[in-house]
Amino acid sequence: MCYKNVFSTHTFENAGKSFYKWNVSYFGMAMQIRYGVIGTGALGGFYGGTLARAGREVHFLLRGDYEYVRKNGLKIDSVGGDFLLPVVNAYDDASAMPQCDVILVCLKTTENGRLPDLLRPLLRPGSVTLLLQNGLGIEDDLAARLPETEIAGGLAFICSQKKGPGHIRHLDYGKLDISSYNVKNIVVLNQVVNDFHAAGISAELLDDLQFARWRKLVWNVPFNGLTVVMNTTTDRLIAHDSTRRLVRDIMLEVIHGANRCGVGLKESLAQKMIDLTSEMIPYAPSMKLDYDNRRPMEIEYIYSRPVETAARAGFNMQRIAMLESQLRFAAQE
């Protein structure tokens, strides 16, 4: 899902590289955060790259394109202006990275089984793990495996793709919603929002993480799944009356499931999401790209967990459960 009016004009200033160094800023006293990025793809490359461009200290964990990025840098083609980071703090091993104040987790949730091992070398007391991932129950699962970790959730409303080694194509939007799961010092998250603003990214700190995650599902559930099972794109789904009605019906089912779970989403959100999607460029969501490239799809947290959570609250997500079954069938073919 994506929103308009992402970029604003900012002067990029070097923020320094000291660890938790304090300076006077808009918030009174502001820390200079050392960032780590786990997963330097469409999300991690874009958000981490914009922070680095704005002078923040950012350390990137890469896999297949580590050597390329180390030698050639990180290239971002963006609607807000193309740029190249010729020198990047790049690593192919988490154990070689420094401890960080905030770690942006931008992996697909299909790789979350690796998270504890990837995170441990980067964590110190007070470190915050910010999960920029889609779905429900992600923070609960990480907290169960790393109970001492401070966690926040992040929802990225962006159209972005990885085009090749060290090359990210940012197509549209980019807003970030951030909310605490169990962060003790909320000032850290305030500074993260401030850093993104300074980098030209619209970001907001929200009070209710579950509200934010269910709201994002209103877009993710219909458009990710339907583009896969119908082999299409977002614009074509809403261009036809029958599929537009189906999209709206699935959105309403997410909203009603959220309501039964105590999350107060309004039915009017469905039409708002459809209207916003109509303003987007023709787009294949990440799940469609994963399916087309024979990569695992994020079915568990986007479909299974919401269906199970709503069922425990006494609500049957019939349409979404059917879509989940179709996606699991497609994943095995």
Beta strands, then each sheet from edge to edge (+ up, - down):
strand 1: 21-25
strand 2: 28-32
strand 3: 34-38
strand 4: 57-61
strand 5: 74-78
strand 6: 83-85
strand 7: 89-91
strand 8: 102-105
strand 9: 128-132
strand 10: 150-164
strand 11: 167-180
strand 12: 203-206
sheet 1: 1+ 2-
sheet 2: 6+ 5- 11- 10+ 9+ 8+ 3+ 4+ 7+
sheet 3: 6+ 5- 11- 12-
end
